[in-house]
Amino acid sequence: MTKFTLADLDAIIASRTSADAGASYTKSLLDAGVARAAKKFGEEAVEAVIAAMEQDKTALMKESADVLYHLLVLMRAGGVSLEEVEGELQRRTAQSGHAEKASRPT
């Protein structure tokens, strides 16, 4: 069995862009626009924070999956590709986190 990756999930989300919104939750989120996708991402992020605060490992794992899914939907709705984000992460990891943060414009 091959390992499931964020790239796999991103490809599934991309394939749903041509689906019928009545049959695809992903398509309905994308059709609703960036604001709706952002709201759903925020809700899932809060649920992940609550699970972490409650030290509920199972809930945190499940909510983390929801967060990653909704983030990828939000990125697609906002026109940002997974490859762009991976490139930014690669750029940032070329230096320490403190140095990267200090290099940001104020």
C-alpha positions as CSV (number, residue, x, y, z in Angstrom):
1,M,0.0,0.0,0.0
2,T,1.4,3.4,-0.9
3,K,1.4,6.3,1.5
4,F,-1.3,8.9,1.1
5,T,0.1,12.4,0.8
6,L,-1.1,16.0,0.7
7,A,-0.4,15.9,-3.0
8,D,-2.9,13.0,-3.3
9,L,-5.5,15.0,-1.4
10,D,-4.7,18.1,-3.5
11,A,-5.3,16.0,-6.6
12,I,-8.6,14.8,-5.3
13,I,-9.7,18.4,-4.6
14,A,-8.6,19.4,-8.0
15,S,-10.7,16.6,-9.6
16,R,-13.7,17.8,-7.7
17,T,-13.6,21.3,-9.3
18,S,-15.5,19.8,-12.2
19,A,-18.0,17.9,-10.1
20,D,-21.6,18.7,-9.5
21,A,-22.0,20.9,-6.3
22,G,-25.0,18.8,-5.2
23,A,-22.9,15.7,-5.2
24,S,-19.5,17.1,-4.0
25,Y,-18.9,18.9,-0.7
26,T,-15.6,20.2,-2.1
27,K,-17.3,21.7,-5.2
28,S,-19.9,23.3,-3.0
29,L,-17.2,25.0,-0.9
30,L,-15.3,26.1,-3.9
31,D,-18.5,27.5,-5.5
32,A,-19.3,29.4,-2.3
33,G,-16.0,31.3,-2.6
34,V,-13.0,32.2,-0.6
35,A,-14.9,33.7,2.3
36,R,-16.9,30.5,2.9
37,A,-13.8,28.3,2.5
38,A,-11.9,30.6,4.9
39,K,-14.8,30.3,7.5
40,K,-14.8,26.5,7.3
41,F,-11.0,26.4,7.7
42,G,-11.2,28.7,10.7
43,E,-13.9,26.5,12.3
44,E,-11.8,23.4,11.8
45,A,-8.7,25.1,13.2
46,V,-10.6,26.1,16.3
47,E,-11.8,22.5,16.8
48,A,-8.2,21.3,16.4
49,V,-7.1,23.8,19.1
50,I,-9.8,22.6,21.4
51,A,-8.8,19.0,20.9
52,A,-5.2,19.9,21.7
53,M,-6.1,21.8,24.8
54,E,-8.2,18.8,26.0
55,Q,-5.2,16.6,25.2
56,D,-7.5,14.3,23.2
57,K,-5.0,12.7,20.7
58,T,-7.7,10.9,18.6
59,A,-9.8,14.1,18.3
60,L,-6.7,16.1,17.5
61,M,-5.7,13.6,14.7
62,K,-9.2,13.8,13.2
63,E,-9.5,17.6,13.4
64,S,-6.0,17.9,12.0
65,A,-7.1,16.0,8.9
66,D,-10.1,18.3,8.6
67,V,-7.8,21.3,8.9
68,L,-5.5,20.1,6.2
69,Y,-8.4,19.3,3.9
70,H,-10.0,22.7,4.4
71,L,-6.7,24.5,4.1
72,L,-6.1,22.9,0.7
73,V,-9.7,23.8,-0.4
74,L,-9.0,27.4,0.8
75,M,-5.7,27.6,-1.0
76,R,-7.4,26.4,-4.3
77,A,-10.2,28.9,-3.8
78,G,-7.6,31.6,-3.3
79,G,-5.5,30.6,-6.3
80,V,-2.5,29.3,-4.3
81,S,-1.1,26.0,-5.3
82,L,0.4,23.3,-3.0
83,E,3.6,23.6,-5.0
84,E,3.9,27.3,-4.2
85,V,3.5,26.6,-0.5
86,E,6.0,23.8,-0.7
87,G,8.4,26.2,-2.4
88,E,7.9,28.8,0.3
89,L,8.5,26.2,3.0
90,Q,11.7,25.0,1.2
91,R,12.9,28.6,1.0
92,R,12.2,29.2,4.7
93,T,13.9,26.0,5.9
94,A,17.1,27.2,4.2
95,Q,17.6,29.3,7.3
96,S,16.7,29.2,11.0
97,G,13.2,30.1,12.0
98,H,14.4,33.1,14.0
99,A,16.5,34.4,11.0
100,E,13.5,33.9,8.6
101,K,11.1,35.8,10.9
102,A,13.6,38.6,11.4
103,S,13.9,39.0,7.6
104,R,10.2,39.7,7.1
105,P,9.3,43.3,6.5
106,T,7.7,45.0,9.5
